[in-house]
Amino acid sequence: MFATHNLELLAKYRRRLEERKLAPSHQIPYYENWARQFLQFKEAAGAEPPPVKILLDHYLKSIMLN
């Protein structure tokens, strides 16, 4: 199950993308999906995940292998 705080974080992320026009509106769902996948990967890493830089590196390697 996706943690409530992550759902709130995704909503804030989407609003920020929209308000600051950081991505074309038709691409925002794709950015949101990448963020959702990363947060799910982070949750799967357990209660004590590695630092974000290392976690992001592992995440990127995992999606390149799929």
CHARMM internal coordinates of N, CA and C (Angstrom, degrees):
IC EDIT
DIST 1 N 1 CA 1.4569
DIST 1 CA 1 C 1.5235
ANGL 1 N 1 CA 1 C 109.26
DIST 1 C 2 N 1.2948
ANGL 1 CA 1 C 2 N 115.69
DIHE 1 N 1 CA 1 C 2 N 138.06
DIST 2 N 2 CA 1.4541
ANGL 1 C 2 N 2 CA 122.22
DIHE 1 CA 1 C 2 N 2 CA -178.61
DIST 2 CA 2 C 1.5237
ANGL 2 N 2 CA 2 C 109.00
DIHE 1 C 2 N 2 CA 2 C -78.27
DIST 2 C 3 N 1.3244
ANGL 2 CA 2 C 3 N 117.92
DIHE 2 N 2 CA 2 C 3 N 125.74
DIST 3 N 3 CA 1.4563
ANGL 2 C 3 N 3 CA 122.56
DIHE 2 CA 2 C 3 N 3 CA -176.14
DIST 3 CA 3 C 1.5358
ANGL 3 N 3 CA 3 C 111.62
DIHE 2 C 3 N 3 CA 3 C -62.13
DIST 3 C 4 N 1.3317
ANGL 3 CA 3 C 4 N 115.32
DIHE 3 N 3 CA 3 C 4 N 143.63
DIST 4 N 4 CA 1.4685
ANGL 3 C 4 N 4 CA 121.78
DIHE 3 CA 3 C 4 N 4 CA -179.27
DIST 4 CA 4 C 1.5214
ANGL 4 N 4 CA 4 C 111.49
DIHE 3 C 4 N 4 CA 4 C -57.76
DIST 4 C 5 N 1.3313
ANGL 4 CA 4 C 5 N 117.06
DIHE 4 N 4 CA 4 C 5 N -41.73
DIST 5 N 5 CA 1.4657
ANGL 4 C 5 N 5 CA 118.99
DIHE 4 CA 4 C 5 N 5 CA -179.19
DIST 5 CA 5 C 1.5248
ANGL 5 N 5 CA 5 C 111.40
DIHE 4 C 5 N 5 CA 5 C -63.19
DIST 5 C 6 N 1.3216
ANGL 5 CA 5 C 6 N 117.26
DIHE 5 N 5 CA 5 C 6 N -29.91
DIST 6 N 6 CA 1.4654
ANGL 5 C 6 N 6 CA 119.83
DIHE 5 CA 5 C 6 N 6 CA 176.92
DIST 6 CA 6 C 1.5204
ANGL 6 N 6 CA 6 C 111.04
DIHE 5 C 6 N 6 CA 6 C -71.90
DIST 6 C 7 N 1.3346
ANGL 6 CA 6 C 7 N 117.46
DIHE 6 N 6 CA 6 C 7 N -36.01
DIST 7 N 7 CA 1.4691
ANGL 6 C 7 N 7 CA 120.28
DIHE 6 CA 6 C 7 N 7 CA 176.41
DIST 7 CA 7 C 1.5256
ANGL 7 N 7 CA 7 C 110.28
DIHE 6 C 7 N 7 CA 7 C -63.53
DIST 7 C 8 N 1.3378
ANGL 7 CA 7 C 8 N 115.74
DIHE 7 N 7 CA 7 C 8 N -40.57
DIST 8 N 8 CA 1.4666
ANGL 7 C 8 N 8 CA 120.06
DIHE 7 CA 7 C 8 N 8 CA 177.79
DIST 8 CA 8 C 1.5283
ANGL 8 N 8 CA 8 C 110.68
DIHE 7 C 8 N 8 CA 8 C -65.97
DIST 8 C 9 N 1.3114
ANGL 8 CA 8 C 9 N 116.46
DIHE 8 N 8 CA 8 C 9 N -40.67
DIST 9 N 9 CA 1.4667
ANGL 8 C 9 N 9 CA 121.11
DIHE 8 CA 8 C 9 N 9 CA 178.46
DIST 9 CA 9 C 1.5272
ANGL 9 N 9 CA 9 C 111.18
DIHE 8 C 9 N 9 CA 9 C -62.63
DIST 9 C 10 N 1.3316
ANGL 9 CA 9 C 10 N 116.95
DIHE 9 N 9 CA 9 C 10 N -42.18
DIST 10 N 10 CA 1.4630
ANGL 9 C 10 N 10 CA 120.51
DIHE 9 CA 9 C 10 N 10 CA 178.01
DIST 10 CA 10 C 1.5227
ANGL 10 N 10 CA 10 C 111.79
DIHE 9 C 10 N 10 CA 10 C -63.90
DIST 10 C 11 N 1.3325
ANGL 10 CA 10 C 11 N 116.37
DIHE 10 N 10 CA 10 C 11 N -39.26
DIST 11 N 11 CA 1.4715
ANGL 10 C 11 N 11 CA 120.17
DIHE 10 CA 10 C 11 N 11 CA 178.35
DIST 11 CA 11 C 1.5297
ANGL 11 N 11 CA 11 C 110.12
DIHE 10 C 11 N 11 CA 11 C -63.48
DIST 11 C 12 N 1.3376
ANGL 11 CA 11 C 12 N 117.06
DIHE 11 N 11 CA 11 C 12 N -43.16
DIST 12 N 12 CA 1.4720
ANGL 11 C 12 N 12 CA 120.70
DIHE 11 CA 11 C 12 N 12 CA 177.55
DIST 12 CA 12 C 1.5256
ANGL 12 N 12 CA 12 C 110.75
DIHE 11 C 12 N 12 CA 12 C -63.66
DIST 12 C 13 N 1.3280
ANGL 12 CA 12 C 13 N 116.27
DIHE 12 N 12 CA 12 C 13 N -40.77
DIST 13 N 13 CA 1.4639
ANGL 12 C 13 N 13 CA 121.60
DIHE 12 CA 12 C 13 N 13 CA 179.28
DIST 13 CA 13 C 1.5265
ANGL 13 N 13 CA 13 C 110.57
DIHE 12 C 13 N 13 CA 13 C -61.13
DIST 13 C 14 N 1.3288
ANGL 13 CA 13 C 14 N 116.12
DIHE 13 N 13 CA 13 C 14 N -46.06
DIST 14 N 14 CA 1.4603
ANGL 13 C 14 N 14 CA 120.65
DIHE 13 CA 13 C 14 N 14 CA 179.34
DIST 14 CA 14 C 1.5336
ANGL 14 N 14 CA 14 C 111.01
DIHE 13 C 14 N 14 CA 14 C -61.47
DIST 14 C 15 N 1.3375
ANGL 14 CA 14 C 15 N 116.08
DIHE 14 N 14 CA 14 C 15 N -45.81
DIST 15 N 15 CA 1.4743
ANGL 14 C 15 N 15 CA 119.76
DIHE 14 CA 14 C 15 N 15 CA 178.67
DIST 15 CA 15 C 1.5262
ANGL 15 N 15 CA 15 C 111.14
DIHE 14 C 15 N 15 CA 15 C -59.66
DIST 15 C 16 N 1.3225
ANGL 15 CA 15 C 16 N 116.62
DIHE 15 N 15 CA 15 C 16 N -42.25
DIST 16 N 16 CA 1.4665
ANGL 15 C 16 N 16 CA 120.70
DIHE 15 CA 15 C 16 N 16 CA -179.94
DIST 16 CA 16 C 1.5248
ANGL 16 N 16 CA 16 C 110.45
DIHE 15 C 16 N 16 CA 16 C -62.78
DIST 16 C 17 N 1.3357
ANGL 16 CA 16 C 17 N 117.06
DIHE 16 N 16 CA 16 C 17 N -44.07
DIST 17 N 17 CA 1.4693
ANGL 16 C 17 N 17 CA 120.55
DIHE 16 CA 16 C 17 N 17 CA 177.60
DIST 17 CA 17 C 1.5255
ANGL 17 N 17 CA 17 C 110.85
DIHE 16 C 17 N 17 CA 17 C -59.33
DIST 17 C 18 N 1.3362
ANGL 17 CA 17 C 18 N 115.52
DIHE 17 N 17 CA 17 C 18 N -43.46
DIST 18 N 18 CA 1.4701
ANGL 17 C 18 N 18 CA 120.37
DIHE 17 CA 17 C 18 N 18 CA -177.96
DIST 18 CA 18 C 1.5293
ANGL 18 N 18 CA 18 C 111.73
DIHE 17 C 18 N 18 CA 18 C -70.15
DIST 18 C 19 N 1.3398
ANGL 18 CA 18 C 19 N 116.43
DIHE 18 N 18 CA 18 C 19 N -48.79
DIST 19 N 19 CA 1.4665
ANGL 18 C 19 N 19 CA 120.35
DIHE 18 CA 18 C 19 N 19 CA -175.68
DIST 19 CA 19 C 1.5244
ANGL 19 N 19 CA 19 C 112.77
DIHE 18 C 19 N 19 CA 19 C -64.26
DIST 19 C 20 N 1.2966
ANGL 19 CA 19 C 20 N 116.38
DIHE 19 N 19 CA 19 C 20 N -39.26
DIST 20 N 20 CA 1.4696
ANGL 19 C 20 N 20 CA 120.23
DIHE 19 CA 19 C 20 N 20 CA -177.26
DIST 20 CA 20 C 1.5276
ANGL 20 N 20 CA 20 C 112.74
DIHE 19 C 20 N 20 CA 20 C -94.03
DIST 20 C 21 N 1.3375
ANGL 20 CA 20 C 21 N 114.68
DIHE 20 N 20 CA 20 C 21 N 2.21
DIST 21 N 21 CA 1.4668
ANGL 20 C 21 N 21 CA 120.53
DIHE 20 CA 20 C 21 N 21 CA 179.61
DIST 21 CA 21 C 1.5343
ANGL 21 N 21 CA 21 C 110.91
DIHE 20 C 21 N 21 CA 21 C 51.70
DIST 21 C 22 N 1.3366
ANGL 21 CA 21 C 22 N 114.55
DIHE 21 N 21 CA 21 C 22 N 49.26
DIST 22 N 22 CA 1.4586
ANGL 21 C 22 N 22 CA 120.88
DIHE 21 CA 21 C 22 N 22 CA -178.42
DIST 22 CA 22 C 1.5151
ANGL 22 N 22 CA 22 C 112.89
DIHE 21 C 22 N 22 CA 22 C -82.05
DIST 22 C 23 N 1.3243
ANGL 22 CA 22 C 23 N 115.80
DIHE 22 N 22 CA 22 C 23 N -10.73
DIST 23 N 23 CA 1.4614
ANGL 22 C 23 N 23 CA 121.38
DIHE 22 CA 22 C 23 N 23 CA 177.62
DIST 23 CA 23 C 1.5191
ANGL 23 N 23 CA 23 C 107.91
DIHE 22 C 23 N 23 CA 23 C -153.73
DIST 23 C 24 N 1.3279
ANGL 23 CA 23 C 24 N 117.69
DIHE 23 N 23 CA 23 C 24 N 149.47
DIST 24 N 24 CA 1.4636
ANGL 23 C 24 N 24 CA 119.42
DIHE 23 CA 23 C 24 N 24 CA 174.46
DIST 24 CA 24 C 1.5294
ANGL 24 N 24 CA 24 C 109.46
DIHE 23 C 24 N 24 CA 24 C -58.07
DIST 24 C 25 N 1.3092
ANGL 24 CA 24 C 25 N 117.39
DIHE 24 N 24 CA 24 C 25 N 142.80
DIST 25 N 25 CA 1.4677
ANGL 24 C 25 N 25 CA 121.18
DIHE 24 CA 24 C 25 N 25 CA -174.04
DIST 25 CA 25 C 1.5281
ANGL 25 N 25 CA 25 C 112.82
DIHE 24 C 25 N 25 CA 25 C -55.84
DIST 25 C 26 N 1.3240
ANGL 25 CA 25 C 26 N 117.81
DIHE 25 N 25 CA 25 C 26 N -34.93
DIST 26 N 26 CA 1.4653
ANGL 25 C 26 N 26 CA 119.26
DIHE 25 CA 25 C 26 N 26 CA -179.02
DIST 26 CA 26 C 1.5353
ANGL 26 N 26 CA 26 C 112.33
DIHE 25 C 26 N 26 CA 26 C -72.87
DIST 26 C 27 N 1.3390
ANGL 26 CA 26 C 27 N 117.66
DIHE 26 N 26 CA 26 C 27 N -14.82
DIST 27 N 27 CA 1.4652
ANGL 26 C 27 N 27 CA 121.01
DIHE 26 CA 26 C 27 N 27 CA 179.26
DIST 27 CA 27 C 1.5293
ANGL 27 N 27 CA 27 C 113.36
DIHE 26 C 27 N 27 CA 27 C -96.84
DIST 27 C 28 N 1.3165
ANGL 27 CA 27 C 28 N 117.76
DIHE 27 N 27 CA 27 C 28 N -12.41
DIST 28 N 28 CA 1.4647
ANGL 27 C 28 N 28 CA 121.24
DIHE 27 CA 27 C 28 N 28 CA -177.05
DIST 28 CA 28 C 1.5232
ANGL 28 N 28 CA 28 C 112.54
DIHE 27 C 28 N 28 CA 28 C -56.74
DIST 28 C 29 N 1.3393
ANGL 28 CA 28 C 29 N 120.31
DIHE 28 N 28 CA 28 C 29 N -41.33
DIST 29 N 29 CA 1.4689
ANGL 28 C 29 N 29 CA 118.46
DIHE 28 CA 28 C 29 N 29 CA 177.86
DIST 29 CA 29 C 1.5333
ANGL 29 N 29 CA 29 C 113.08
DIHE 28 C 29 N 29 CA 29 C -58.93
DIST 29 C 30 N 1.3187
ANGL 29 CA 29 C 30 N 117.82
DIHE 29 N 29 CA 29 C 30 N -32.20
DIST 30 N 30 CA 1.4608
ANGL 29 C 30 N 30 CA 120.71
DIHE 29 CA 29 C 30 N 30 CA 178.59
DIST 30 CA 30 C 1.5334
ANGL 30 N 30 CA 30 C 111.00
DIHE 29 C 30 N 30 CA 30 C -69.27
DIST 30 C 31 N 1.3324
ANGL 30 CA 30 C 31 N 116.87
DIHE 30 N 30 CA 30 C 31 N -43.45
DIST 31 N 31 CA 1.4618
ANGL 30 C 31 N 31 CA 120.75
DIHE 30 CA 30 C 31 N 31 CA 176.74
DIST 31 CA 31 C 1.5233
ANGL 31 N 31 CA 31 C 110.20
DIHE 30 C 31 N 31 CA 31 C -61.93
DIST 31 C 32 N 1.3181
ANGL 31 CA 31 C 32 N 115.57
DIHE 31 N 31 CA 31 C 32 N -42.98
DIST 32 N 32 CA 1.4622
ANGL 31 C 32 N 32 CA 120.72
DIHE 31 CA 31 C 32 N 32 CA 179.58
DIST 32 CA 32 C 1.5344
ANGL 32 N 32 CA 32 C 110.69
DIHE 31 C 32 N 32 CA 32 C -63.22
DIST 32 C 33 N 1.3093
ANGL 32 CA 32 C 33 N 117.09
DIHE 32 N 32 CA 32 C 33 N -39.17
DIST 33 N 33 CA 1.4600
ANGL 32 C 33 N 33 CA 120.74
DIHE 32 CA 32 C 33 N 33 CA 179.03
DIST 33 CA 33 C 1.5248
ANGL 33 N 33 CA 33 C 111.63
DIHE 32 C 33 N 33 CA 33 C -64.80
DIST 33 C 34 N 1.3351
ANGL 33 CA 33 C 34 N 117.65
DIHE 33 N 33 CA 33 C 34 N -42.03
DIST 34 N 34 CA 1.4663
ANGL 33 C 34 N 34 CA 120.34
DIHE 33 CA 33 C 34 N 34 CA 177.92
DIST 34 CA 34 C 1.5233
ANGL 34 N 34 CA 34 C 110.04
DIHE 33 C 34 N 34 CA 34 C -62.06
DIST 34 C 35 N 1.3259
ANGL 34 CA 34 C 35 N 116.92
DIHE 34 N 34 CA 34 C 35 N -42.25
DIST 35 N 35 CA 1.4666
ANGL 34 C 35 N 35 CA 120.46
DIHE 34 CA 34 C 35 N 35 CA 178.64
DIST 35 CA 35 C 1.5283
ANGL 35 N 35 CA 35 C 110.32
DIHE 34 C 35 N 35 CA 35 C -64.29
DIST 35 C 36 N 1.3339
ANGL 35 CA 35 C 36 N 117.77
DIHE 35 N 35 CA 35 C 36 N -41.44
DIST 36 N 36 CA 1.4648
ANGL 35 C 36 N 36 CA 121.95
DIHE 35 CA 35 C 36 N 36 CA 178.71
DIST 36 CA 36 C 1.5402
ANGL 36 N 36 CA 36 C 110.18
DIHE 35 C 36 N 36 CA 36 C -61.34
DIST 36 C 37 N 1.3245
ANGL 36 CA 36 C 37 N 116.42
DIHE 36 N 36 CA 36 C 37 N -44.73
DIST 37 N 37 CA 1.4629
ANGL 36 C 37 N 37 CA 119.99
DIHE 36 CA 36 C 37 N 37 CA -179.84
DIST 37 CA 37 C 1.5320
ANGL 37 N 37 CA 37 C 111.41
DIHE 36 C 37 N 37 CA 37 C -62.79
DIST 37 C 38 N 1.3357
ANGL 37 CA 37 C 38 N 116.37
DIHE 37 N 37 CA 37 C 38 N -39.85
DIST 38 N 38 CA 1.4629
ANGL 37 C 38 N 38 CA 119.53
DIHE 37 CA 37 C 38 N 38 CA 178.34
DIST 38 CA 38 C 1.5206
ANGL 38 N 38 CA 38 C 110.55
DIHE 37 C 38 N 38 CA 38 C -65.11
DIST 38 C 39 N 1.3314
ANGL 38 CA 38 C 39 N 117.33
DIHE 38 N 38 CA 38 C 39 N -43.52
DIST 39 N 39 CA 1.4656
ANGL 38 C 39 N 39 CA 120.11
DIHE 38 CA 38 C 39 N 39 CA 179.73
DIST 39 CA 39 C 1.5319
ANGL 39 N 39 CA 39 C 111.39
DIHE 38 C 39 N 39 CA 39 C -63.83
DIST 39 C 40 N 1.3192
ANGL 39 CA 39 C 40 N 116.94
DIHE 39 N 39 CA 39 C 40 N -36.12
DIST 40 N 40 CA 1.4662
ANGL 39 C 40 N 40 CA 119.80
DIHE 39 CA 39 C 40 N 40 CA 175.85
DIST 40 CA 40 C 1.5229
ANGL 40 N 40 CA 40 C 110.53
DIHE 39 C 40 N 40 CA 40 C -66.66
DIST 40 C 41 N 1.3151
ANGL 40 CA 40 C 41 N 116.79
DIHE 40 N 40 CA 40 C 41 N -40.07
DIST 41 N 41 CA 1.4614
ANGL 40 C 41 N 41 CA 121.81
DIHE 40 CA 40 C 41 N 41 CA 176.90
DIST 41 CA 41 C 1.5295
ANGL 41 N 41 CA 41 C 109.45
DIHE 40 C 41 N 41 CA 41 C -61.43
DIST 41 C 42 N 1.3297
ANGL 41 CA 41 C 42 N 116.53
DIHE 41 N 41 CA 41 C 42 N -42.54
DIST 42 N 42 CA 1.4662
ANGL 41 C 42 N 42 CA 121.95
DIHE 41 CA 41 C 42 N 42 CA 179.16
DIST 42 CA 42 C 1.5231
ANGL 42 N 42 CA 42 C 110.57
DIHE 41 C 42 N 42 CA 42 C -62.97
DIST 42 C 43 N 1.3323
ANGL 42 CA 42 C 43 N 117.32
DIHE 42 N 42 CA 42 C 43 N -43.92
DIST 43 N 43 CA 1.4603
ANGL 42 C 43 N 43 CA 120.71
DIHE 42 CA 42 C 43 N 43 CA 178.04
DIST 43 CA 43 C 1.5247
ANGL 43 N 43 CA 43 C 111.04
DIHE 42 C 43 N 43 CA 43 C -60.74
DIST 43 C 44 N 1.3206
ANGL 43 CA 43 C 44 N 116.38
DIHE 43 N 43 CA 43 C 44 N -39.59
DIST 44 N 44 CA 1.4631
ANGL 43 C 44 N 44 CA 120.92
DIHE 43 CA 43 C 44 N 44 CA -179.28
DIST 44 CA 44 C 1.5272
ANGL 44 N 44 CA 44 C 111.79
DIHE 43 C 44 N 44 CA 44 C -67.88
DIST 44 C 45 N 1.3350
ANGL 44 CA 44 C 45 N 117.07
DIHE 44 N 44 CA 44 C 45 N -20.41
DIST 45 N 45 CA 1.4585
ANGL 44 C 45 N 45 CA 121.10
DIHE 44 CA 44 C 45 N 45 CA -179.85
DIST 45 CA 45 C 1.5249
ANGL 45 N 45 CA 45 C 111.78
DIHE 44 C 45 N 45 CA 45 C -72.45
DIST 45 C 46 N 1.3234
ANGL 45 CA 45 C 46 N 117.20
DIHE 45 N 45 CA 45 C 46 N -12.47
DIST 46 N 46 CA 1.4561
ANGL 45 C 46 N 46 CA 121.03
DIHE 45 CA 45 C 46 N 46 CA 175.90
DIST 46 CA 46 C 1.5124
ANGL 46 N 46 CA 46 C 113.55
DIHE 45 C 46 N 46 CA 46 C 101.09
DIST 46 C 47 N 1.3251
ANGL 46 CA 46 C 47 N 113.92
DIHE 46 N 46 CA 46 C 47 N -174.50
DIST 47 N 47 CA 1.4661
ANGL 46 C 47 N 47 CA 121.42
DIHE 46 CA 46 C 47 N 47 CA -175.03
DIST 47 CA 47 C 1.5200
ANGL 47 N 47 CA 47 C 112.83
DIHE 46 C 47 N 47 CA 47 C -67.66
DIST 47 C 48 N 1.3222
ANGL 47 CA 47 C 48 N 116.69
DIHE 47 N 47 CA 47 C 48 N -28.95
DIST 48 N 48 CA 1.4727
ANGL 47 C 48 N 48 CA 121.35
DIHE 47 CA 47 C 48 N 48 CA -178.59
DIST 48 CA 48 C 1.5274
ANGL 48 N 48 CA 48 C 109.96
DIHE 47 C 48 N 48 CA 48 C -120.92
DIST 48 C 49 N 1.3434
ANGL 48 CA 48 C 49 N 117.35
DIHE 48 N 48 CA 48 C 49 N 68.73
DIST 49 N 49 CA 1.4715
ANGL 48 C 49 N 49 CA 118.05
DIHE 48 CA 48 C 49 N 49 CA -179.58
DIST 49 CA 49 C 1.5254
ANGL 49 N 49 CA 49 C 110.58
DIHE 48 C 49 N 49 CA 49 C -67.24
DIST 49 C 50 N 1.3236
ANGL 49 CA 49 C 50 N 116.92
DIHE 49 N 49 CA 49 C 50 N 159.43
DIST 50 N 50 CA 1.4669
ANGL 49 C 50 N 50 CA 120.04
DIHE 49 CA 49 C 50 N 50 CA 177.75
DIST 50 CA 50 C 1.5355
ANGL 50 N 50 CA 50 C 110.26
DIHE 49 C 50 N 50 CA 50 C -66.49
DIST 50 C 51 N 1.3213
ANGL 50 CA 50 C 51 N 117.49
DIHE 50 N 50 CA 50 C 51 N 169.41
DIST 51 N 51 CA 1.4671
ANGL 50 C 51 N 51 CA 119.77
DIHE 50 CA 50 C 51 N 51 CA 176.70
DIST 51 CA 51 C 1.5329
ANGL 51 N 51 CA 51 C 111.19
DIHE 50 C 51 N 51 CA 51 C -52.37
DIST 51 C 52 N 1.3262
ANGL 51 CA 51 C 52 N 116.45
DIHE 51 N 51 CA 51 C 52 N 151.85
DIST 52 N 52 CA 1.4704
ANGL 51 C 52 N 52 CA 121.90
DIHE 51 CA 51 C 52 N 52 CA -173.91
DIST 52 CA 52 C 1.5206
ANGL 52 N 52 CA 52 C 111.89
DIHE 51 C 52 N 52 CA 52 C -55.42
DIST 52 C 53 N 1.3256
ANGL 52 CA 52 C 53 N 118.26
DIHE 52 N 52 CA 52 C 53 N -40.87
DIST 53 N 53 CA 1.4673
ANGL 52 C 53 N 53 CA 120.20
DIHE 52 CA 52 C 53 N 53 CA -179.07
DIST 53 CA 53 C 1.5336
ANGL 53 N 53 CA 53 C 110.78
DIHE 52 C 53 N 53 CA 53 C -59.45
DIST 53 C 54 N 1.3171
ANGL 53 CA 53 C 54 N 116.85
DIHE 53 N 53 CA 53 C 54 N -44.59
DIST 54 N 54 CA 1.4650
ANGL 53 C 54 N 54 CA 120.92
DIHE 53 CA 53 C 54 N 54 CA 179.28
DIST 54 CA 54 C 1.5232
ANGL 54 N 54 CA 54 C 110.19
DIHE 53 C 54 N 54 CA 54 C -69.47
DIST 54 C 55 N 1.3253
ANGL 54 CA 54 C 55 N 116.41
DIHE 54 N 54 CA 54 C 55 N -42.85
DIST 55 N 55 CA 1.4626
ANGL 54 C 55 N 55 CA 120.94
DIHE 54 CA 54 C 55 N 55 CA 179.30
DIST 55 CA 55 C 1.5247
ANGL 55 N 55 CA 55 C 110.89
DIHE 54 C 55 N 55 CA 55 C -60.27
DIST 55 C 56 N 1.3255
ANGL 55 CA 55 C 56 N 116.86
DIHE 55 N 55 CA 55 C 56 N -43.82
DIST 56 N 56 CA 1.4617
ANGL 55 C 56 N 56 CA 121.10
DIHE 55 CA 55 C 56 N 56 CA 179.07
DIST 56 CA 56 C 1.5263
ANGL 56 N 56 CA 56 C 110.69
DIHE 55 C 56 N 56 CA 56 C -63.27
DIST 56 C 57 N 1.3175
ANGL 56 CA 56 C 57 N 116.52
DIHE 56 N 56 CA 56 C 57 N -40.98
DIST 57 N 57 CA 1.4664
ANGL 56 C 57 N 57 CA 120.51
DIHE 56 CA 56 C 57 N 57 CA 177.41
DIST 57 CA 57 C 1.5299
ANGL 57 N 57 CA 57 C 110.75
DIHE 56 C 57 N 57 CA 57 C -60.64
DIST 57 C 58 N 1.3171
ANGL 57 CA 57 C 58 N 116.68
DIHE 57 N 57 CA 57 C 58 N -44.19
DIST 58 N 58 CA 1.4750
ANGL 57 C 58 N 58 CA 120.54
DIHE 57 CA 57 C 58 N 58 CA 178.36
DIST 58 CA 58 C 1.5068
ANGL 58 N 58 CA 58 C 111.37
DIHE 57 C 58 N 58 CA 58 C -65.06
DIST 58 C 59 N 1.3387
ANGL 58 CA 58 C 59 N 116.16
DIHE 58 N 58 CA 58 C 59 N -40.30
DIST 59 N 59 CA 1.4759
ANGL 58 C 59 N 59 CA 120.34
DIHE 58 CA 58 C 59 N 59 CA 179.20
DIST 59 CA 59 C 1.5234
ANGL 59 N 59 CA 59 C 110.59
DIHE 58 C 59 N 59 CA 59 C -62.16
DIST 59 C 60 N 1.3225
ANGL 59 CA 59 C 60 N 116.66
DIHE 59 N 59 CA 59 C 60 N -47.70
DIST 60 N 60 CA 1.4677
ANGL 59 C 60 N 60 CA 120.32
DIHE 59 CA 59 C 60 N 60 CA -179.17
DIST 60 CA 60 C 1.5275
ANGL 60 N 60 CA 60 C 111.26
DIHE 59 C 60 N 60 CA 60 C -62.00
DIST 60 C 61 N 1.3186
ANGL 60 CA 60 C 61 N 116.48
DIHE 60 N 60 CA 60 C 61 N -40.29
DIST 61 N 61 CA 1.4719
ANGL 60 C 61 N 61 CA 119.32
DIHE 60 CA 60 C 61 N 61 CA 176.70
DIST 61 CA 61 C 1.5243
ANGL 61 N 61 CA 61 C 111.09
DIHE 60 C 61 N 61 CA 61 C -63.91
DIST 61 C 62 N 1.3300
ANGL 61 CA 61 C 62 N 117.05
DIHE 61 N 61 CA 61 C 62 N -38.99
DIST 62 N 62 CA 1.4655
ANGL 61 C 62 N 62 CA 120.14
DIHE 61 CA 61 C 62 N 62 CA -178.61
DIST 62 CA 62 C 1.5287
ANGL 62 N 62 CA 62 C 111.48
DIHE 61 C 62 N 62 CA 62 C -66.47
DIST 62 C 63 N 1.3211
ANGL 62 CA 62 C 63 N 118.23
DIHE 62 N 62 CA 62 C 63 N -37.98
DIST 63 N 63 CA 1.4730
ANGL 62 C 63 N 63 CA 118.51
DIHE 62 CA 62 C 63 N 63 CA -179.03
DIST 63 CA 63 C 1.5200
ANGL 63 N 63 CA 63 C 111.11
DIHE 62 C 63 N 63 CA 63 C -78.05
DIST 63 C 64 N 1.3127
ANGL 63 CA 63 C 64 N 117.89
DIHE 63 N 63 CA 63 C 64 N -23.21
DIST 64 N 64 CA 1.4639
ANGL 63 C 64 N 64 CA 120.12
DIHE 63 CA 63 C 64 N 64 CA 177.02
DIST 64 CA 64 C 1.5264
ANGL 64 N 64 CA 64 C 110.66
DIHE 63 C 64 N 64 CA 64 C -74.08
DIST 64 C 65 N 1.3246
ANGL 64 CA 64 C 65 N 117.01
DIHE 64 N 64 CA 64 C 65 N -26.68
DIST 65 N 65 CA 1.4571
ANGL 64 C 65 N 65 CA 121.24
DIHE 64 CA 64 C 65 N 65 CA -179.67
DIST 65 CA 65 C 1.5172
ANGL 65 N 65 CA 65 C 112.28
DIHE 64 C 65 N 65 CA 65 C -81.34
DIST 65 C 66 N 1.3132
ANGL 65 CA 65 C 66 N 117.39
DIHE 65 N 65 CA 65 C 66 N -19.29
DIST 66 N 66 CA 1.4833
ANGL 65 C 66 N 66 CA 120.97
DIHE 65 CA 65 C 66 N 66 CA -178.98
DIST 66 CA 66 C 1.4958
ANGL 66 N 66 CA 66 C 112.27
DIHE 65 C 66 N 66 CA 66 C -84.51
END
COOR INIT
IC SEED 1 N 1 CA 1 C
IC BUILD
